[in-house]
């Protein structure tokens, strides 16, 4: 099974070694909570969390 990691900079969850959103390699396997954003422009939650692109995000990354 592939281990998902979260980017420490933008909190995007990925299975790769590089964040597909910000291209950072600073990933952590220690994260919790998931939010799926489909329409960032019309989502109040996305606006509150400063999310501008649709993706799968971690709520907490350590």
N, C-alpha and C positions, 0 to 999 in steps of 0.2 A: 504494500500500500504506500502511495506517495504521501510524504509529509508536507502539509501546507505551512508556509511561513508568511509572516506579515512584515511589510516594510516599516522601519522605524520612522521614516520621514513622512510618508503620506498614508500609512496604515492599510494599503492595498494588500489583499491576501493573494499569494501566488504559490505555484509549485516549482517554479524555476529558480535560478540562482540570481536573477536580476529582476528588479521591479518593472513590470510592463508600463507603469504609469509615469514614474519619475526617473527611471533607469538607474536607481541606486542599488548598490550591492549590500547595503546595511540592513539585512533581514534578520528576523528573530523567530524562533520556534516557540517562544513563550508569549502567547497572546490569548485574549479571551473576548468573547462576544462577537457576533456577526451582524452586519447590516448590509443588505442588498439594495443598491440604488439603481433604479431603472431610468428615471427621469429626473435628473439633478436640478433642472431648471424650475420644475414645478413642485419639488419636494421641500416641505418646511424642515424636515429632519436634516436633509442634505445642506440646506442653508445654515442651519444651526451648527452643524459640524464642519462648515466650510468645505464641503465636497462639491466639485464642479463637473466631474466626469462619472458616468455610470460604471459601476464595478462592484466587487465584493470587498468590504472593508472590515477591519477589526476595530472593536471599540476601545480596547486597551492593549498596548504593546509594551513589553518590558525587555 
